[in-house]
Amino acid sequence: MGDDPASRIYVNNKKKACEYCGIRSFEYAMPAETTQEELMALIEKLNNDDSVDGILCQLPIPKHLDEKAVINAIRPDKDVDAFHPANVGKIMIGDYDFLPCTPAGVMELIKESGIDITGKECVVIGRSNIVGKPMAMLLLHAHGTVTICHSRTKDLAETVRRADIVVAAVGVPELITGDMIKEGAVVIDVGMNRLADKKLVGDVEFSGASEKASAITPVPGGVGPMTIAMLMKNTVKAALVHSENK
Ligand code: L34
């Protein structure tokens, strides 16, 4: 929706990944002036199209459009982002069909690196519905001791210093500095901030944090590609469920 330059890059990366995996993808590039009715009509059409297994509306969308209504309109069994309240509720209970792509990608990175979460102090910085909240829930399901920090947190540095596993997802360039990282901590950077000079930096100051961390993700080339990989996984899962129900 509209012409957000970052979304353009992310959507192009998603289309390339679909091609690589053999998933057919269809882009509906809608102008910024699109009305809510037009957008809802498109979602309804895709909801009812049996040849479509997954639907994703890349966020953010222009301000005049109702994001909540869009998320609610996507059929839960085609909701490959897992943003629909029905899917969010299932994640809470731990009985889910889809996991939201970014938190799922973070969990995959941690597990594939052989890092055990059980009993670890996990600090998530950021409380968005899309990343922070579900991230905390997945770490909790994996038996971590979870703290969520946000803009009103009294002593961010002191809280982060306790963490064995740090997940930064606030959208503030290099907010988390090396002095906040405990020796040997695992640092996951979800931030994707484009500076005025076009440089892409995360929420973690990489050079300082990497001197303390036992494992750390870079930006770019860290969580971003994992988000896309998890989208492919969710889409294949949706297709399998739909083919079983045919
Ligand atoms: N509906 N909206 C919906 N679903 C999502 O899962 C997303 N997200 C976030 C933004 N809006 C969304 C994404 O797709 C963030 N995000 C995303 C996806 C891919 C990449 C980054 C964020 C990515 O490919 N990152 C590359 C660098 C790309 C660049 O050069 O800017 C990387 O290596 O990190």
Boltz pocket constraint, residues with backbone or C-beta under 6 A from the ligand:
constraints:
  - pocket:
      binder: B
      contacts: [[A, 6], [A, 9], [A, 10], [A, 13], [A, 56], [A, 57], [A, 58], [A, 59], [A, 60], [A, 81], [A, 101], [A, 102], [A, 192], [A, 200], [A, 218], [A, 219], [A, 220], [A, 221], [A, 222], [A, 223], [A, 224], [A, 225], [A, 227], [A, 228]]
      max_distance: 6.0
